[in-house]
Amino acid sequence: MLHQHISNWLKEYLESNKLDCFVIGISGGIDSALTSTLCAQTGKKTLVVSMPIHQAQDQLQRAHNHIQWLKEKYSNVESFEFDLTNTFEIFKSLFSVENKLALANSRSRLRMVTLYQMAGIYKGLVVGTGNKVEDFGVGFFTKYGDGGVDISPIADLTKTEVKQMAKELGVIEEILIAKPTDGLWEDNRTDEDQIGATYEELEWAMKYTPDNLNPLTPRGEEILIIYKKFNTVNQHKINPIPVFKK
């Protein structure tokens, strides 16, 4: 099965790099839930890390519930929690000008730094939780935040495929049905609120080819505009960093 192939790939990569464990940030969302389960399935030490920053209680509780389920199912899982709220507030106080988007991205980058500190201490790999739509469709991730990882096991899976695989592996129901959110805003806005389209709609846009026999609906035209806007503006994240060659 595909999930076993991914777990085998993760295990082989860890061993070939002579490292000891996987390190994954747990948000209470389905992507991190599936990723941590795939890592745990390898039998290798899997460190799952909760890093709340002014986190909504429902997100934090889902993260706790998933971690509990994972530890009950896999003996190789260890959990950590670092409340980064005070760290974030100290960082925020350094700047006289406040930009909400920049601060949201800074939350993600503080979490990345924390995960790499863990990886350094425990000789581990930081595992990415981005799916195909986020990483290669609309670029819906923070550069050097949740985009700062060593390996990406679900980046070729659409959100629909993520949900299907998570269900197959027994991920808890409250995570399966939760609305996707990046957890970087205090108003608890969802991914759909920010993008203007659902993941299912974005998946359709990624595969769309013009068809004269089936003209676009007004909503279809709107989705394509949304998709193209995000895809265009985020090419600097989606593509490799440009390198000047002499």
C-alpha positions in Angstrom: 0.0 0.0 0.0 1.1 3.6 -0.7 1.4 4.5 3.0 3.8 1.6 3.6 5.9 2.7 0.6 6.2 6.2 2.0 7.1 4.9 5.5 9.8 2.6 3.9 11.1 5.6 2.0 11.3 7.6 5.2 13.1 4.8 7.0 15.6 4.3 4.2 16.4 8.0 4.0 16.9 8.3 7.8 19.2 5.2 7.9 21.2 6.3 4.8 21.9 9.6 6.4 22.9 7.8 9.7 20.4 9.8 11.7 18.4 8.6 14.7 14.9 10.0 14.6 12.2 12.0 12.9 11.0 15.4 14.3 7.5 16.7 13.4 5.6 19.7 14.5 2.0 18.8 15.5 -0.7 21.4 14.8 -4.0 19.6 15.3 -4.5 19.4 11.5 -4.7 16.4 9.2 -1.4 17.0 7.4 0.8 16.8 10.5 -1.4 14.0 11.9 -0.8 11.9 8.7 2.9 12.8 8.5 3.6 11.8 12.1 1.7 8.6 11.7 3.8 7.7 8.6 7.0 8.4 10.6 5.8 6.4 13.6 5.0 3.5 11.3 8.7 3.2 10.4 9.5 1.9 13.9 12.2 4.5 14.2 12.2 7.1 17.1 9.6 9.7 16.2 9.5 13.0 18.2 6.3 14.9 17.9 6.3 18.5 19.1 3.4 20.8 20.0 4.4 24.5 19.8 1.4 26.8 20.7 1.6 30.5 20.1 -1.6 32.2 21.3 -3.2 29.0 20.0 -6.9 28.4 19.7 -8.0 25.9 22.3 -9.7 23.6 19.8 -6.5 23.4 17.7 -4.4 22.7 20.8 -6.8 20.0 22.1 -6.8 18.2 18.7 -3.0 18.2 18.8 -3.0 16.7 22.3 -5.6 14.1 21.3 -3.7 13.1 18.2 -0.4 12.8 20.2 -2.1 10.7 22.8 -3.6 8.3 20.1 -0.2 8.1 18.4 1.7 7.2 21.6 -0.9 4.6 22.5 -0.5 3.0 19.1 3.3 3.3 18.6 5.8 2.8 21.4 8.5 4.6 19.4 6.8 8.0 19.7 7.9 10.6 22.2 6.1 13.9 22.7 7.3 17.5 23.7 5.4 20.7 24.1 7.0 24.2 24.0 4.8 27.2 24.6 6.4 29.8 22.4 3.9 32.6 23.2 6.3 34.5 25.4 9.1 34.0 22.9 6.9 35.4 20.1 5.8 38.4 22.2 9.5 39.3 23.0 10.3 39.0 19.3 7.3 41.1 18.4 8.3 43.8 20.8 11.6 44.4 19.0 9.8 46.1 16.1 8.1 49.5 16.2 6.0 48.8 13.1 3.5 45.9 13.2 2.6 43.9 10.1 0.1 41.1 10.7 1.2 38.9 7.8 4.9 39.2 8.7 4.0 38.3 12.3 2.0 35.3 11.2 5.0 34.1 9.2 7.3 34.8 12.1 5.2 32.3 14.2 5.9 29.7 11.7 9.6 30.5 11.6 9.9 30.3 15.4 8.4 26.8 15.2 10.9 25.9 12.5 13.8 27.0 14.7 12.4 25.0 17.5 12.2 21.8 15.4 15.7 22.2 14.2 16.9 22.7 17.8 15.3 19.4 18.6 16.8 17.8 15.5 20.2 19.0 16.5 19.9 17.7 20.1 18.5 14.3 19.1 20.3 13.8 15.8 17.1 13.9 13.7 15.4 14.9 10.5 12.8 17.6 10.4 9.9 16.2 8.5 7.7 18.5 6.3 3.9 18.3 6.5 3.0 20.2 3.3 0.7 18.6 0.8 0.9 18.9 -3.0 -1.7 21.8 -3.3 0.1 23.9 -0.7 3.7 23.2 -1.8 3.4 23.1 -5.6 0.0 24.6 -6.4 -0.7 27.8 -4.5 2.5 28.1 -2.4 0.5 28.3 0.8 3.3 27.9 3.3 5.9 30.1 5.0 9.3 30.3 3.4 11.8 29.1 6.0 8.9 28.4 8.3 6.8 25.2 7.7 8.7 25.2 4.3 12.0 24.8 6.1 12.3 21.0 6.3 14.7 18.1 5.5 12.2 15.7 3.8 8.6 15.9 2.5 6.7 12.7 2.6 3.2 13.9 1.6 4.2 16.7 -0.8 3.0 14.6 -3.8 -0.4 13.9 -2.2 -3.4 16.2 -2.7 -5.5 17.1 0.3 -8.1 14.5 -0.8 -5.4 11.8 -0.9 -4.2 13.0 2.5 -7.6 12.6 4.0 -8.1 9.2 2.4 -4.8 7.9 3.7 -5.3 9.4 7.2 -8.6 7.6 7.4 -7.0 4.3 6.3 -4.5 4.7 9.1 -7.1 5.4 11.8 -6.3 9.0 12.5 -8.9 10.3 15.0 -12.2 11.5 13.6 -12.0 15.1 15.0 -8.9 15.7 12.9 -10.5 14.1 9.8 -13.4 16.5 9.9 -11.6 19.7 11.2 -11.5 22.6 8.8 -7.9 23.2 7.5 -6.2 26.1 9.2 -2.5 27.2 9.4 -3.0 28.2 13.0 -1.0 31.4 12.6 -3.8 33.9 13.2 -5.6 34.8 16.5 -9.0 35.0 14.8 -8.8 31.2 14.0 -9.3 31.9 10.2 -9.3 28.8 8.0 -7.3 28.1 4.9 -10.4 28.6 2.8 -11.0 32.0 4.4 -7.5 33.1 3.4 -7.4 31.6 -0.1 -11.0 32.0 -1.2 -11.3 28.4 -2.4 -11.5 24.9 -0.9 -8.7 22.4 -1.4 -11.0 20.3 -3.6 -11.5 23.4 -5.8 -7.8 24.0 -6.0 -7.1 20.4 -6.9 -9.5 20.8 -9.8 -7.7 24.0 -10.9 -4.3 22.2 -10.8 -5.6 19.6 -13.2 -7.8 21.9 -15.4 -7.4 22.0 -19.2 -9.6 24.0 -21.5 -12.6 22.1 -22.9 -14.7 23.7 -25.5 -17.4 21.2 -25.0 -17.8 22.0 -21.4 -17.5 25.7 -20.8 -16.5 27.0 -17.4 -19.1 28.0 -14.9 -18.8 31.4 -13.2 -17.4 29.7 -10.1 -14.9 27.7 -12.2 -13.6 30.9 -13.7 -13.3 32.4 -10.2 -11.4 29.4 -8.9 -8.9 29.5 -11.8 -8.3 33.2 -11.2 -7.7 32.5 -7.5 -5.4 29.6 -8.3 -3.4 31.5 -10.9 -3.0 34.5 -8.6 -1.5 32.5 -5.7 0.6 30.3 -8.1 2.1 33.3 -9.8 2.8 35.4 -6.7 4.3 32.5 -4.8 6.7 31.2 -7.5 9.6 32.5 -5.4 8.6 29.9 -2.8 7.6 27.0 -5.1 10.8 27.2 -7.3 14.3 26.6 -6.1 16.3 29.6 -4.9 17.9 31.3 -7.9 21.7 31.1 -8.0 23.8 33.4 -10.1 26.3 31.4 -12.2 29.5 33.1 -13.3 
